């Protein structure tokens, strides 16, 4: 028994080291060996989920996270596991599935900022822009300095063509906190575009395009800007 525990501990430690250095294939190989020894070990299953998620194999990752939840006894926080499952669903564009599990989390933990941000993102991707904006605004009650949610709210206000002065104020605040963030440049450029300030819109949208040259949404808004300049 001591020999088995020693082997397990060695495999777990080496796998975690390889996870830290982003050698996911080696980490998975070591964790799979550990899984053969201790099939229902929550730490092994959870880290396999993390490893597969980092490799972009989100279906396999989700399967491992579900196995953790199915265990009768586990010291792994179930909310953390559920958020990882929701992340896998989002990456596979299963937004309804993600929303179902996120709403489960938020029923018990309404101030979970990560879950709220993920919910806002899912609703936006589903085209439920008003509900998405409401979700991002809810974050402000718990964390008034959350830049990503502020940025998302500003973008959605511009998209819905509402409260553009407030949207611009928020976008400026976020941009000044991190001028090198491409998403923040994109949002302030888009708000300027919707506000009719084409000169400022061009400056920020072009900067965002330089940072994210293959982003279709930025390209579409730059094309929209060029059409407005010609009209």
Buried (B, 14 or more C-beta within 10 A) or exposed (E): EEEEEEBBEEBBEBBBEBBEEEBBEBBBBBBBBBBEEBEBBBBBBBBBBBBBBBBEBBEBBBBBBBBBBEBEEBEBEEBBBBBBBBBBBBBBEBBEBBBEBBEBBBEEEEEBBBBBBBBBBBBBEEEBBEBBBBBBBBBEEEBEEBBBBBBBBBBBBBBBEEBBEEBBEBBBBBBEEEEEBBBBBBBBBBBBBBBEBBEBBBBBBBBBBEBBEEBEEBBEBBEBBEEEEEE
